[in-house]
Amino acid sequence: MKKLSALILTFCSLGVFAQNKDYPIQPVPFTSVKLTDQFWTSRIEINRTVTIPASFARCESTGRVKNFEMAAEHKGKFCTVYPFDDTDIYKTIEGASYSLAEHSDPKLSAYLDSLITIVGKAQEPDGYLYTARSIDPLHPQAWAGPERWVNEQKMSHELYNCGHLYEAAAAHYMATGKRTLLNIALKNADLLVRTFGPDKLHVAPGHEIVEMGLVRLYRISGKKEYLDLAKFFIDQRGHKQYDAKSKDEWQNGMYFQDNKPVVEQDEAEGHAVRAMYLYSGMADVAALTGDTAYLKAIDKIWENMVGKKMYVQGSIGAVGDGERFGDNYELPNATAYNETCAAIGSVFWNQRMFLLHGDSKYVDVMEKTLYNGLISGVGLDGKSFFYTNAMQIKNSFAGPDTEPERSGWFTCSCCPTNVVRLIPSIPGYIYAEKGNAIYVNLFISGTGNLTVNNKAVKITQQNNYPWDGDLKFTIDPAEKMDMNLKIRIPGWAQNEAIPSDLYSYEKKSIQGVEIKVNGMPVNYQIEKGYAVLSRKWKRNDKVEVILPMDVRKVVANTNIPDDNGKIALQRGPIMYCAEWKDNNGLASNIIVPKNTVFKTQYEQGLLNGVMALKADVKSINVDASGQNVNTQDATLTAIPYYAWANRGKGEMMVWFPEQIKYVDLLTK
């Protein structure tokens, strides 16, 4: 671990040395944080022991590895479906690298070495790496186009593959110190620098992420050409001639975020995953170059997304046709799409927005997504997945593009492999630093080793979050020091369901947030959503923050017709749903009257341990003849949304009517 820590410091110092500008707030790397909690450590361990091995096995059994082997020989036939299938290997390598950084595994390390050797052999002499063409250059996969890059602005995904290669290479280098994959990535990036630029080939990448990847390589190498190329790619958007009058997003450029220059865009639009990666790349480049036009654009886009285009459990991308954002307030429940990859991209983007602005509202959205619409994408077994994340399953029916049950793999399996790389990186989202200030963003038990003004500080968290709001912190500076400890006070603890008027609470909570230092209540100021505790800290100082954890009824903006007259349930950061298994086989017949009182009950044996909600409600019942309808008393059991569809196929609801007039009586 000492060797790894030294490598991380070297990695970070390279980034600092390479540029004068950067994010004003710096995240504490995941390798400096050791978790001890049950909620996230169990998921990280399942990812290590189940999800990563299963992902590699499926990359082999589906031919993804074979594609690289054939590309090295320039012989055979591309044997999977999509040209971006290469990235499933890259993403799994990335996730496995994060895992190796925290948990030594010689067998996994050796497997990565062998896989990287296979990848390296598939790389062409000039650095080009794209199995869909290299296997049989005269007969490439249909989306690839007849020559390099000619179909990039549409569907070849050549630069998309590059981006994921770079992300994986950076993670592998950071975790192991080995340059094997990094050298492959740098050789490929040098090809891009020689190929694209102001006096060279111009293209707006068809699926963004190469911009983020180039920034990662810039931070490692200090080679400014990588940063310049990332900005060049971003600035190419909005210059291609599309049919501006067409409502088809493929024809008018919106699908690709290519209908306007990025600095003129002010709405979250088009393919949701592409959008998240673009906005994350813009944030990276803005931080490193000081481009204020980028900042203004992504600020407006963020306000639009959070204010008009986000589901109550943090998911985005409502429309299945194009996996895209809909119009403002277009958030249907029956046909909600909500790709898991889009939720992961939202976490990337919101983390970057926080690093730019230091406002807790971005972490509020990130937390909502992490605990709800993201981890719902992977089953509790670690090897079953949702590509889409439904808002309701009624009569065992899902919308045409949503899934009523989990799958082990997909023909397009971008989401499972994206989960692989996100889960082990969670410790890197907990803390951040700026000058003499430490930000505490997520509440996860464990120990963080930080540095404030070149002085070591250890912070130990003890809590049972997200089930309990009693948060304890032990502050251990190496020596007495003046420091501003900034602890995020979640919006939900301040009567704010989301940092916009898209959702709100039916009633305001009268419970406040209490903070104690060394057992004594203290007054505190809230700055940008953070309780600021400024003092001279000494070893073993204790901080306690008590957050209210009452059950809240969430109501939607009246501009969302599907949710009018209905409520959703929230406790702490967790959104809830009703599932058939706990409610007599149905969930769509439940009415939650306005004055319903909820009780909480932790059930250790349910869904790996969850806080369930219970209440006396009404249910609508239709008799066998289909002619008579009545209501009767019933008990509602609600479970965390993330945990649904782990016990078989059946109904699920997030939004509940308060009156009969809002119930579709076709419950059978």
KAKA-V773641 format. One record per run of one state. SS is the DSSP state (@ for helix, = for strand, . for the rest). FROM is the first residue (numbers start at 1). TO is the last residue. Records with the same first field share a line. If there is no record, write none. Layout:
# KAKA-V773641
SS: FROM-TO, FROM-TO
This chain:
# KAKA-V773641
.: 1-1, 19-25, 28-29, 36-38, 62-63, 74-82, 103-105, 123-130, 135-136, 140-141, 145-157, 177-179, 197-200, 202-209, 222-223, 236-248, 253-253, 257-261, 265-270, 290-291, 309-309, 311-315, 317-318, 320-323, 325-339, 358-359, 379-384, 386-391, 395-396, 398-406, 408-413, 424-425, 430-430, 435-436, 441-445, 453-454, 463-469, 478-480, 489-490, 495-502, 506-513, 518-519, 522-524, 528-529, 538-540, 547-550, 557-560, 564-565, 572-573, 583-589, 592-598, 604-609, 623-628, 644-651, 654-655, 658-659, 663-668
@: 2-18, 30-32, 39-61, 64-73, 83-102, 106-122, 131-134, 137-139, 142-144, 158-176, 180-195, 210-221, 224-235, 249-252, 254-256, 262-264, 272-289, 292-308, 340-357, 360-377, 414-423, 426-429, 491-494, 561-563, 580-582, 641-643, 660-662
=: 26-27, 33-35, 196-196, 201-201, 271-271, 310-310, 316-316, 319-319, 324-324, 378-378, 385-385, 392-394, 397-397, 407-407, 431-434, 437-440, 446-452, 455-462, 470-477, 481-488, 503-505, 514-517, 520-521, 525-527, 530-537, 541-546, 551-556, 566-571, 574-579, 590-591, 599-603, 610-622, 629-640, 652-653, 656-657
